[in-house]
Amino acid sequence: MEKELVVVALGGNAILQPGQRGTFEEQMANVRTTCEQLAEMVVSGRYKLVITHGNGPQVGNILLQNELAKEVAAPMPLDVCGAESQGLIGYMIQQTLHNILTENGREDVPIATVVTQVIVDKADPAFKNPSKPVGPFYTESEAKRLAKEKGYVVKEDAGRGWRRVVPSPDPKAIVEKEAIRTLLENHTIVIASGGGGIPVIQEDGKIRGVEAVIDKDLAGERLAVDVGAETFLILTDVEQVKLHYKTPKERPLSRMTLEEAKRYHAEGHFAPGSMEPKVRAAIRFLEAGGKRAIITSLGKALLALDGRAGTTITKD
């Protein structure tokens, strides 16, 4: 039986829970729970997996470490910090998943993390309107000093302090897609495009990193299309997509057609920075030829793949 290729996009709660400090031990415990779900997919014998993930807390901590240690160790640019977080999180996932599969008699399954670059358009309007907060909070005077010294764009963040903001451009292509395809052909579980991937632009036939943050769900969709996945599985902290969320008229959706998803999206049913990019990514995946997109919670992943949980979006 031909295995179904699934790109699994892990939400932040798969690695770090709200209120946790973010110690290595805390993150590894969360990754263990996540990898138990992923291992079930593998052991079922029905799925080939590509895993992608967020990196917000991790890259934020790396940036904070940069800031605190800048007098003794040269700080690295944001694209390099993103690469560091891909290695950190990939290491945790691949080691933990290997150990769980070994416990289930499947130590023969190779797993690899690919440090992934994602091409963006240097003319993307996002570069003229930075909007994505990154790194630590500053006082207003500190923020304005950094803006003057380093050219940062800084904004006040919801009364909590001042933060640096960077562009969030649209992902266009995965640089390492052929390498990922080769790994998949050789029965490898691949962890890729972590944190939305490392944004790079093309100039004179070469690529170079830029300081930006790509939305992880949109980058996950680009990855799913580029590797030819049949299913794009987005795991978050709610079981189903809902209309009129947190209102008396709230209604969960088990299924949506592509046209329904586009209509609900256009009507503004989904919150920016939360469910909206997930639904937008699902729409893009289906429009690009994907078979189905699923949005559900981590604990319902296998049930959702069987059509018994979550929200499944198909062309018709």
Secondary structure, DSSP 4 states (H G I P E B T S, - for coil): -PPEEEEEEE-GGGT--TT----HHHHHHHHHHHHHHHHHHHHTTSEEEEEEE--HHHHHHHHHHHHHTTTTSPPPPHHHHHHHHHHHHHHHHHHHHHHHHHHTT-TT--EEEE--EEEE-TT-GGGGS--EEEEEEE-HHHHHHHHHHH--EEEE-TTS-EEEEE--PPEEEETTHHHHHHHHHTT-EEEE-GGG-EEEEEETTEEEE-S----HHHHHHHHHHHTT-SEEEEEESSSSEEESTTSTT-EEESEEEHHHHHHHHHTT-S-TTTHHHHHHHHHHHHHTT-SEEEEEEGGGHHHHHTTSSSEEEE--
